[in-house]
């Protein structure tokens, strides 16, 4: 990747990994970036507002896991905020059945407007806390993912109960990912997952992204996830 990333580099990087974007997909990313910048003036969606940075640090960052694993089936994005990683992956893989679980109503309003503008089908945006949503949707997704939501011990308890047996929990982390994994390893096992792979990518500014894929090898014990206050007070 070049030292300075321009949005024109986005499709080149994807093409290097065998992803050739169609015209309508390029347009969808354009519209996504402009809506993000426009809505961000009214509600807090992102600290990144430079178009080149949006393309690298939001769009490309969200798609990086697909360089290393197949993204297919039913995908749940926990605490998606402005739609990352779920929406960029949905644009790349239109067949993906995407569910977004987000606690802030204003963000849900943005996400619904975004999906309508981009004409995305098979996307469900749920205004709910993940641990509450898990009560009725336990073990119902092929892939459950989260990016920039919480530290890994807490995130594991929010996400793993939603993963189907043999499905995957995909955790998108920064440079301190390995430290977080060391703290979360016991919790991840307890909740029924094993580390399947760890993939490292470096962005143009030298910052690292560490993406973990955990495979669900056993069912999650019924008592998890616990209420949020309990998770925070006594992490697994």
C-alpha positions in Angstrom: 0.0 0.0 0.0 1.3 3.5 -0.8 2.5 5.7 2.0 -0.4 8.1 1.5 -3.7 6.4 0.9 -6.0 8.1 -1.6 -9.6 6.9 -2.1 -8.6 5.9 -5.7 -6.3 3.3 -4.1 -9.3 1.6 -2.5 -10.4 -0.4 -5.6 -6.8 -1.1 -6.5 -6.2 -2.8 -3.1 -9.4 -4.8 -3.4 -8.5 -5.8 -7.0 -5.2 -7.2 -5.7 -7.2 -9.5 -3.5 -9.5 -10.6 -6.4 -12.4 -8.2 -5.7 -13.3 -6.3 -8.8 -15.8 -3.6 -7.9 -18.7 -2.9 -10.3 -19.8 0.7 -11.1 -22.8 0.5 -8.9 -20.6 -0.7 -5.9 -18.2 2.2 -6.4 -21.2 4.5 -6.5 -22.5 2.9 -3.2 -19.2 3.6 -1.5 -19.2 7.2 -2.8 -22.8 7.8 -1.5 -21.9 6.1 1.8 -18.9 8.5 2.3 -20.9 11.6 1.5 -23.8 10.6 3.7 -21.4 9.9 6.6 -19.8 13.3 6.3 -23.2 15.1 5.9 -25.0 13.3 8.8 -21.9 13.6 11.0 -22.6 17.3 11.3 -25.8 16.6 13.1 -25.0 13.4 15.0 -21.7 12.0 16.2 -20.9 9.1 13.9 -17.2 9.3 13.3 -14.1 11.3 14.2 -12.8 10.5 10.7 -14.2 13.0 8.1 -11.5 13.2 5.5 -12.7 11.3 2.4 -9.4 9.5 1.8 -9.3 8.4 5.4 -12.9 7.3 5.3 -12.0 5.0 2.5 -9.0 3.5 4.2 -9.8 3.6 7.9 -13.5 2.7 7.7 -14.2 1.0 4.3 -11.0 -0.9 3.7 -10.6 -1.6 7.4 -14.0 -3.2 7.5 -13.3 -5.3 4.4 -9.8 -6.6 5.5 -11.2 -9.7 7.2 -12.6 -10.9 3.9 -9.0 -11.1 2.5 -8.4 -14.0 5.0 -11.8 -15.7 5.4 -15.0 -16.3 3.5 -17.8 -13.8 4.4 -21.1 -15.5 3.7 -24.4 -16.6 5.2 -26.0 -14.7 8.1 -23.8 -11.9 9.6 -24.5 -10.0 12.8 -22.7 -6.7 13.4 -22.8 -5.8 17.1 -22.5 -2.1 18.0 -22.1 -1.1 14.4 -22.1 2.6 15.0 -22.1 4.1 11.5 -22.2 0.6 9.9 -18.7 -0.8 10.3 -17.8 -3.5 9.4 -21.3 -4.7 8.3 -22.3 -2.3 5.5 -19.0 -2.2 3.6 -19.0 -6.1 3.6 -22.6 -6.1 2.5 -21.7 -3.8 -0.5 -18.9 -6.2 -1.5 -21.1 -9.4 -0.8 -24.7 -8.5 -1.7 -25.9 -12.0 -0.8 -24.9 -11.5 2.8 -27.9 -11.5 5.2 -26.9 -8.7 7.5 -28.3 -7.9 11.0 -27.0 -4.8 12.8 -27.5 -4.4 16.5 -27.0 -0.9 17.8 -28.0 0.7 21.1 -28.2 4.4 19.9 -31.5 5.3 18.2 -29.9 8.2 16.2 -27.4 5.8 14.7 -30.3 3.4 13.7 -32.0 6.3 12.0 -28.8 7.0 10.0 -28.4 3.3 9.2 -31.9 2.9 7.9 -31.6 6.0 5.7 -28.2 4.7 4.5 -29.6 1.3 3.5 -32.5 2.9 1.7 -30.2 5.3 -0.2 -27.8 2.4 -1.2 -30.8 0.2 -2.0 -29.4 -2.6 0.2 -31.7 -5.7 0.6 -31.7 -8.2 3.4 -30.4 -5.8 6.1 -32.1 -5.6 9.4 -31.2 -2.7 11.8 -32.2 -3.5 15.4 -32.3 -0.8 18.1 -31.3 -3.0 21.1 -28.5 -3.9 23.4 -26.6 -7.0 22.3 -27.1 -8.9 25.6 -30.9 -8.3 25.4 -31.1 -9.2 21.7 -29.2 -12.5 22.5 -32.1 -13.7 24.7 -34.3 -14.4 21.6 -31.6 -14.9 19.0 -29.1 -17.2 20.7 -26.8 -19.1 18.3 -28.5 -17.9 15.2 -25.7 -16.4 13.1 -22.9 -17.8 10.9 -20.6 -14.8 11.7 -20.9 -12.3 14.6 -18.6 -9.4 14.4 -17.7 -6.2 16.2 -15.3 -3.3 15.6 -14.2 -0.6 18.1 -17.0 -1.5 20.6 -15.4 -2.8 23.8 -12.3 -4.7 25.1 -12.2 -8.4 24.1 -13.2 -10.0 27.4 -16.5 -7.9 27.4 -16.9 -8.2 23.6 -16.7 -12.0 23.7 -19.6 -12.2 26.2 -21.7 -9.9 24.0 -21.0 -11.7 20.7 -20.3 -15.4 21.2 -23.7 -16.3 22.5 -25.1 -15.1 19.1 -22.8 -17.4 17.1 -24.2 -20.7 15.7 -22.2 -23.9 16.5 -19.4 -24.1 13.9 -20.0 -20.4 13.2 -17.4 -17.7 13.8 -16.9 -14.7 16.1 -14.8 -12.1 14.2 -13.1 -9.5 16.4 -11.5 -6.5 14.6 -8.8 -5.1 16.8 -6.0 -2.6 16.6 -2.3 -2.9 17.6 -3.1 -3.9 21.2 -5.2 -6.9 20.0 -2.8 -9.5 21.4 -2.8 -8.0 24.9 -6.6 -8.0 24.8 -6.6 -11.7 23.6 -4.3 -12.7 26.5 -7.0 -11.2 28.9 -9.9 -12.8 27.0 -8.6 -16.3 26.2 -10.2 -17.9 29.3 -13.6 -16.2 28.6 -13.5 -17.1 24.9 -13.0 -20.8 25.8 -15.7 -20.7 28.5 -18.2 -19.3 26.0 -17.5 -22.1 23.6 -15.0 -20.8 21.1 -11.4 -21.6 20.0 -9.0 -19.4 18.1 -9.1 -20.3 14.4 -6.9 -17.6 13.0 -5.2 -14.3 13.7 -4.6 -12.0 10.7 -2.4 -8.8 10.8 -2.6 -5.9 8.3 -0.8 -2.6 8.2 -2.4 0.6 7.1 -0.6 3.4 5.1 0.2 5.3 8.3 1.9 2.2 9.8 -1.0 1.5 12.2 -1.7 -2.2 12.7 -5.0 -4.1 12.5 -5.2 -7.5 14.2 -8.3 -9.5 13.2 -9.2 -12.6 15.2 -11.4 -15.4 14.0 -12.8 -17.6 16.8 -14.7 -20.8 15.8 -17.7 -21.9 17.9 -16.8 -25.5 18.9 -19.3 -25.9 21.8 -22.6 -24.3 22.8 -22.4 -21.3 25.0 -23.7 -22.0 28.6 -27.2 -20.7 29.0 -26.3 -18.2 31.8 -24.3 -16.1 29.3 -24.6 -13.3 28.4 -25.1 -11.8 31.8 -26.7 -8.3 32.4 -24.3 -5.6 31.2 -23.6 -4.1 34.6 -22.5 -7.6 35.8 -20.2 -8.1 32.8 -18.5 -4.7 33.4 -18.2 -5.3 37.1 -17.0 -8.9 36.9 -15.5 -9.6 33.5 -15.1 -13.3 32.7 
